[in-house]
Amino acid sequence: MATISLSTPFVTQVGALSSLVNNSSGRNHSTSPCRVNVAVCSTGIPSRLQDSLKMAVILPFAACTLLVASPLPAGAGILSGASGMESVELPSIPEPDFLKKLQEGKKKMYENQDETFRTSSYLQELLKKSKDNAAMHKKEIADKYCERGAEWGVGDCSLVGMTQAQKEEFMKVLRQK
């Protein structure tokens, strides 16, 4: 059997338990060699108690190992295939006519407001500005990356092979944009 090392608080509790067992029975029990831990052997625990303590440590460990090492997939349970409440057809609840009319009126009102906003001159102006700004921002971003590539010496804007005067002139033109 494998040797299992127990923590100090557990060993202390076992020692206190053995003193209670020895004092309550009034007789001295002989101890068998203990394979759990040397500290537990020196406490004078009866062999039956030692065996039950060993099993209390070994059984949960073995059960966990068996569950983790099991190749079988976990099942959802006994009722995993049973249909639930969602499969039950409920009777339809009658809707009052005034609610239908109210909902239709609100829907028409919101559709009219949406159409008015879509065709408004304000929205058309904002969309036009957005398109113009998108082209401008795209150019700014391209210039920024070109300048960064020139500084680092990589990419299409690399300054490799230029004289110092050409490099300064190129960077000056890039920064003016």
C-alpha positions as CSV (number, residue, x, y, z in Angstrom):
1,M,0.0,0.0,0.0
2,A,1.3,3.5,-0.8
3,T,2.4,5.8,2.0
4,I,0.3,9.0,2.3
5,S,1.5,12.0,4.2
6,L,-1.0,13.8,6.3
7,S,-1.0,17.4,7.5
8,T,0.1,18.4,11.0
9,P,-3.3,19.6,12.1
10,F,-4.8,16.2,11.1
11,V,-2.1,14.3,13.0
12,T,-2.8,16.5,16.1
13,Q,-6.5,15.8,15.9
14,V,-5.8,12.0,15.6
15,G,-3.5,12.2,18.6
16,A,-6.3,13.8,20.6
17,L,-8.8,11.2,19.4
18,S,-6.5,8.4,20.4
19,S,-6.0,9.8,23.9
20,L,-9.8,9.9,24.3
21,V,-10.2,6.3,23.1
22,N,-7.4,5.0,25.4
23,N,-8.8,6.9,28.4
24,S,-12.5,6.0,27.8
25,S,-11.9,2.2,27.6
26,G,-9.5,2.0,30.5
27,R,-7.2,-0.4,28.8
28,N,-4.2,0.0,26.7
29,H,-4.6,-1.1,23.0
30,S,-1.7,-2.5,21.1
31,T,-0.9,-0.7,17.9
32,S,-0.1,-2.3,14.6
33,P,2.4,-0.8,12.2
34,C,0.9,2.2,10.6
35,R,1.6,2.9,6.9
36,V,-0.2,6.3,6.8
37,N,2.4,8.4,8.6
38,V,5.1,7.9,11.3
39,A,3.5,10.7,13.4
40,V,0.2,8.8,13.5
41,C,1.9,5.5,14.6
42,S,3.5,7.2,17.6
43,T,0.1,8.3,18.9
44,G,-1.0,4.9,20.0
45,I,-4.2,4.6,18.0
46,P,-5.9,1.2,18.0
47,S,-5.5,-0.8,14.7
48,R,-9.3,-0.6,13.9
49,L,-9.2,3.2,14.2
50,Q,-6.0,3.3,12.1
51,D,-7.6,1.2,9.4
52,S,-10.7,3.4,9.4
53,L,-8.5,6.6,9.2
54,K,-6.6,5.1,6.3
55,M,-9.8,4.4,4.5
56,A,-11.1,7.9,5.2
57,V,-8.1,9.3,3.4
58,I,-7.8,6.7,0.7
59,L,-11.4,6.2,-0.4
60,P,-12.2,9.9,-1.4
61,F,-8.8,10.1,-3.2
62,A,-9.6,6.9,-5.1
63,A,-13.1,8.0,-6.0
64,C,-11.8,11.4,-7.3
65,T,-9.1,9.6,-9.3
66,L,-11.7,7.2,-10.8
67,L,-14.1,10.0,-11.7
68,V,-11.3,12.1,-13.4
69,A,-9.8,9.1,-15.2
70,S,-13.2,7.8,-16.4
71,P,-13.5,7.7,-20.2
72,L,-17.3,7.9,-20.1
73,P,-19.0,11.2,-20.8
74,A,-21.1,12.8,-18.1
75,G,-24.8,12.3,-18.5
76,A,-27.3,15.1,-17.9
77,G,-29.4,13.0,-15.5
78,I,-32.5,10.8,-15.5
79,L,-34.8,13.5,-16.9
80,S,-32.4,14.8,-19.6
81,G,-34.6,13.4,-22.4
82,A,-37.9,14.4,-20.9
83,S,-39.8,17.2,-22.5
84,G,-40.3,20.3,-20.3
85,M,-42.9,23.0,-20.0
86,E,-41.8,24.6,-23.3
87,S,-43.3,21.7,-25.3
88,V,-46.7,22.2,-23.9
89,E,-49.1,24.2,-26.1
90,L,-50.9,26.9,-24.1
91,P,-54.3,28.1,-25.1
92,S,-54.3,31.4,-27.0
93,I,-55.4,34.5,-25.0
94,P,-57.9,36.7,-26.8
95,E,-56.6,40.2,-27.5
96,P,-59.0,43.1,-27.0
97,D,-59.7,45.1,-30.2
98,F,-58.6,48.4,-28.6
99,L,-55.1,47.0,-27.9
100,K,-54.7,46.0,-31.5
101,K,-55.9,49.5,-32.7
102,L,-53.5,51.2,-30.2
103,Q,-50.6,49.1,-31.4
104,E,-51.3,49.7,-35.1
105,G,-51.6,53.5,-34.4
106,K,-48.2,53.6,-32.6
107,K,-46.6,51.5,-35.3
108,K,-47.8,53.9,-38.0
109,M,-46.7,56.9,-36.0
110,Y,-43.1,55.5,-35.5
111,E,-42.9,54.6,-39.2
112,N,-43.9,58.1,-40.2
113,Q,-41.3,59.6,-37.8
114,D,-38.6,57.3,-39.2
115,E,-39.4,58.2,-42.8
116,T,-39.4,61.9,-42.0
117,F,-36.0,61.6,-40.3
118,R,-34.5,59.6,-43.2
119,T,-35.6,62.2,-45.7
120,S,-34.6,65.2,-43.6
121,S,-32.1,67.7,-45.0
122,Y,-30.2,67.6,-41.6
123,L,-29.5,63.8,-42.0
124,Q,-28.6,64.2,-45.6
125,E,-26.1,67.0,-44.7
126,L,-24.5,64.8,-42.0
127,L,-24.1,61.8,-44.3
128,K,-22.4,64.0,-46.9
129,K,-20.0,65.4,-44.3
130,S,-19.3,61.9,-43.1
131,K,-18.3,60.8,-46.6
132,D,-16.1,63.8,-47.1
133,N,-14.4,63.3,-43.7
134,A,-13.9,59.6,-44.4
135,A,-11.8,60.4,-47.5
136,M,-9.9,63.1,-45.6
137,H,-9.2,60.8,-42.6
138,K,-8.0,58.0,-44.9
139,K,-5.5,60.3,-46.4
140,E,-4.3,61.6,-43.0
141,I,-3.8,58.0,-41.8
142,A,-1.9,57.1,-44.9
143,D,0.4,60.1,-44.5
144,K,0.9,59.3,-40.8
145,Y,2.0,55.7,-41.6
146,C,4.2,56.9,-44.4
147,E,6.0,59.4,-42.1
148,R,6.4,56.7,-39.4
149,G,7.8,54.2,-42.0
150,A,10.3,56.9,-43.2
151,E,11.5,57.5,-39.7
152,W,11.9,53.7,-39.1
153,G,13.3,53.0,-42.5
154,V,10.7,50.5,-43.6
155,G,7.9,50.3,-46.1
156,D,7.2,52.3,-49.3
157,C,8.3,55.6,-47.7
158,S,11.7,54.3,-46.5
159,L,14.6,56.7,-46.7
160,V,17.2,54.0,-47.4
161,G,19.5,55.0,-50.2
162,M,18.8,58.8,-49.9
163,T,21.4,61.4,-49.0
164,Q,20.9,63.4,-45.8
165,A,19.6,66.4,-47.7
166,Q,17.1,64.3,-49.6
167,K,15.9,62.7,-46.3
168,E,15.4,66.1,-44.7
169,E,13.5,67.4,-47.7
170,F,11.3,64.3,-47.9
171,M,10.4,64.5,-44.2
172,K,9.7,68.2,-44.5
173,V,7.2,67.6,-47.4
174,L,5.6,64.8,-45.4
175,R,5.1,66.9,-42.3
176,Q,3.6,69.8,-44.3
177,K,0.7,67.6,-45.6
